[in-house]
């Protein structure tokens, strides 16, 4: 079963717009079908997070991508639950990868000393 079919099989069903957002992303990245399901959903969450942070993340138009990114992380760990011994390592790697993305978009710290650059 490919990742989008697996997503469609989840119960309770996720909202249709959210499922379509994730499905469209997986369709655009067929190479993710070669990844372990948990890794594929983390990759999707990273792509969605970049999309949110690369645009006006406070805008209402970013809400679906942000919710989909969150859902993809949840789905990644739902899939990883089939291999409980891998969850800690997957969680650590996912946190590092997601934090690295956030750091790419972090503004430079303000200069707290007047006159010094």
C-alpha positions in Angstrom: 0.0 0.0 0.0 1.5 3.4 -1.0 1.6 6.3 1.5 -1.5 8.1 0.1 -3.6 4.9 0.2 -2.4 4.4 3.8 -3.4 7.9 4.6 -6.9 7.3 3.1 -7.3 4.2 5.3 -6.9 6.1 8.6 -9.8 6.3 10.9 -11.3 8.6 11.9 -11.0 10.3 8.5 -9.1 13.6 8.5 -10.8 16.6 7.0 -10.9 16.4 3.2 -8.9 19.6 2.6 -6.1 18.4 4.8 -6.0 14.9 3.1 -6.0 16.6 -0.3 -3.1 18.9 0.7 -1.0 15.9 1.8 -2.0 13.8 -1.1 -1.1 16.5 -3.6 2.3 16.8 -1.9 2.9 13.0 -2.2 1.8 13.1 -5.8 4.4 15.8 -6.5 7.1 13.7 -4.8 6.8 10.1 -6.0 10.3 9.5 -4.8 8.9 9.5 -1.3 7.2 6.1 -2.0 10.6 4.5 -1.7 11.0 5.8 1.9 9.8 4.1 5.0 6.3 5.5 5.7 7.5 7.4 8.8 10.3 9.0 6.9 8.0 9.9 4.0 5.6 11.7 6.3 8.5 13.6 8.1 9.7 14.7 4.6 6.2 15.9 3.8 6.0 17.8 7.1 9.4 19.5 6.3 8.2 20.5 2.9 5.0 22.0 4.3 6.9 23.8 7.1 9.2 25.4 4.5 6.1 26.5 2.6 4.6 28.0 5.7 7.8 29.8 6.8 8.6 30.9 3.3 5.4 32.8 3.0 3.4 34.9 5.4 3.1 32.3 8.1 0.7 34.4 10.2 -1.7 34.7 7.2 -4.9 32.7 7.3 -3.9 31.2 3.9 -1.0 29.4 5.6 -3.3 27.6 8.1 -4.0 24.5 6.0 -0.3 23.9 5.3 0.5 24.4 9.0 -2.2 22.0 10.0 -1.1 19.5 7.3 2.6 19.7 8.6 1.4 18.9 12.1 -0.7 16.1 10.8 2.2 14.6 8.8 4.3 14.5 12.0 1.5 12.7 13.8 1.1 10.2 10.9 4.9 9.6 10.8 4.8 8.5 14.4 1.6 6.5 13.9 3.5 4.6 11.2 6.6 4.3 13.4 4.5 2.7 16.1 4.7 -0.5 14.1 8.4 -0.6 15.0 8.4 0.7 18.6 12.2 0.3 18.9 12.7 3.0 16.3 10.6 5.7 17.8 13.2 7.4 20.0 15.7 7.6 17.2 13.1 8.8 14.7 11.8 11.4 17.1 15.3 12.8 17.7 16.1 13.0 14.0 12.7 14.6 13.2 13.3 17.2 15.9 16.7 18.1 14.6 15.5 18.3 11.0 12.5 20.4 11.9 14.5 22.7 14.1 17.1 23.2 11.3 14.3 24.3 9.0 13.0 26.8 11.6 16.6 28.1 12.0 16.8 28.8 8.3 14.0 31.3 8.7 14.9 32.8 12.0 15.6 36.5 11.8 19.0 37.8 12.9 19.1 38.7 16.6 18.7 42.4 17.3 21.8 44.5 18.1 21.4 45.2 21.8 24.4 47.5 22.0 23.7 50.9 20.4 26.4 52.0 17.9 27.9 48.5 17.6 27.3 46.4 14.6 
